[in-house]
């Protein structure tokens, strides 16, 4: 008959399951199996947190709902990172994020677009003439990478307002 292990954890730790607990010590998150620390990572190390919690679930030491309850992480997030671990292994948590494709507005295309905008053409006209999508031009204008196509209106001249009717009556002589 197997011997039962009492769920004994260090004081101040939070129980994830009957056998696993977690505690934050000196800006380090420490995971315990009973009284033994089994892993630790920096408090702000999100990638390692995702890896460790996914591994605990994958090994069967905890359930997905245990991680949700203990850390307040949304269940779809827990499922997403567990799937990443199972499909691609632990390295996926530390790889560099993918880069987007090369920019469309480079070199000669940028010069053409800037010239057309300087001529005062609208975004649809510039898009048609340059072959660059209007959506790309709008994004570049919003991001400040291209000048705005809006024509500058002359500054408004404020005319002095006419005197109020009540003011005119009070100054009038009877």
Buried (B, 14 or more C-beta within 10 A) or exposed (E): EEEEEEEEBBEEBEBBBEBBBBBEEEEEBBBBBBEEBEBBBEEEBEEBBBBBBBBBBEEEBBBBEBBBEBBEBEEEBBBEBBEBBEEEEEEBBEEEEEEEEEEBBEEEBBEBBBEBBEEEBBBEBBBEBBEBEBEBBBEBBEEEEBEEBEEEEEEEEEEEEEEEEEEEEEEEEE
